[in-house]
Structure formats: C-alpha cells, structure tokens
Amino acid sequence: MNRLSCYFEKISDTVVGLFLLFLGLILTFISFTIVPVIGLVVAIPVLFLAVSFLGAKKSKECALISKGTRKLFSG
C-alpha cells in the first residue's frame, strides 16, 4: 500500500459518509412528513453509518505510512 492509496481511502470514506448523511437527513425529513415510524427505523441506522464512515480511523497500513512520512520530513 502506498501514500496515494491511503489518500483515496480517506477520500472514499468521506464521500460515502457524506452521501449516507445526506440520505439519512432526507429519510428523516420523509419520516416526519410521510411515514413516521417506518421512516425513522430506516433513517436512524443510516445516520449511524454516516457518522461511523465520517469518523473512520486510518487503516494500520496507512497509519504506518504516514508515521514514516512524518519522520522523513521532520528529521
């Protein structure tokens, strides 16, 4: 794994998280206006998934690569 793939990993997590957040907010709005109970049953897990994607930590490989890169530029 290289630095470029770590960058794309971070970008993909952010894009998926933002998409799920947008979808969850739409489902929440729909659940309050059209289908109250069923909409919230679907919207709440989608919002939790969005938060988990947006708050995802780096993989172990990317953490090691970024740690090695910091040593390279600081020393």
C-alpha positions in Angstrom: 0.0 0.0 0.0 1.3 3.4 -0.9 0.5 7.0 0.1 -1.7 7.6 -2.9 -4.0 4.6 -2.0 -4.2 5.9 1.6 -5.3 9.3 0.3 -8.0 7.6 -1.8 -9.1 5.5 1.2 -9.6 8.7 3.2 -11.5 10.4 0.3 -13.7 7.4 -0.3 -14.6 7.2 3.4 -15.5 10.9 3.4 -17.6 10.7 0.2 -19.5 7.6 1.4 -20.1 9.2 4.8 -21.4 12.5 3.2 -23.7 10.5 0.9 -25.1 8.5 3.8 -25.5 11.6 5.9 -27.4 13.3 3.1 -29.6 10.2 2.6 -30.2 9.9 6.3 -31.3 13.5 6.5 -33.7 13.0 3.6 -35.1 9.9 5.2 -35.5 11.7 8.5 -37.4 14.5 6.8 -39.6 12.0 4.9 -40.2 10.1 8.1 -41.5 13.2 9.9 -43.8 14.1 7.0 -45.0 10.8 5.3 -44.2 7.6 7.2 -43.3 8.4 10.8 -42.4 5.0 12.4 -41.0 3.1 9.4 -39.0 6.1 8.2 -37.3 6.5 11.5 -36.5 2.8 11.7 -34.6 3.2 8.4 -33.2 6.7 8.9 -31.5 6.2 12.3 -29.3 3.3 11.2 -28.3 5.2 8.0 -27.3 8.2 10.2 -25.3 6.0 12.5 -23.5 4.5 9.4 -22.8 8.0 8.1 -21.2 9.0 11.4 -19.1 5.9 11.5 -17.8 6.5 8.0 -17.0 10.1 8.7 -15.2 9.2 11.9 -13.4 6.2 10.5 -9.8 5.9 11.5 -7.0 5.1 9.1 -6.1 1.6 8.5 -3.0 0.2 10.2 -1.0 0.3 6.9 -1.9 4.0 6.3 -1.0 4.9 9.9 2.4 3.3 9.5 3.0 5.1 6.1 2.0 8.5 7.5 4.1 7.9 10.6 7.1 7.0 8.4 6.5 10.1 6.2 6.4 12.4 9.2 9.8 11.1 10.3 11.2 11.7 6.9 10.1 15.4 6.8 10.8 16.2 10.4 14.3 14.9 10.7 
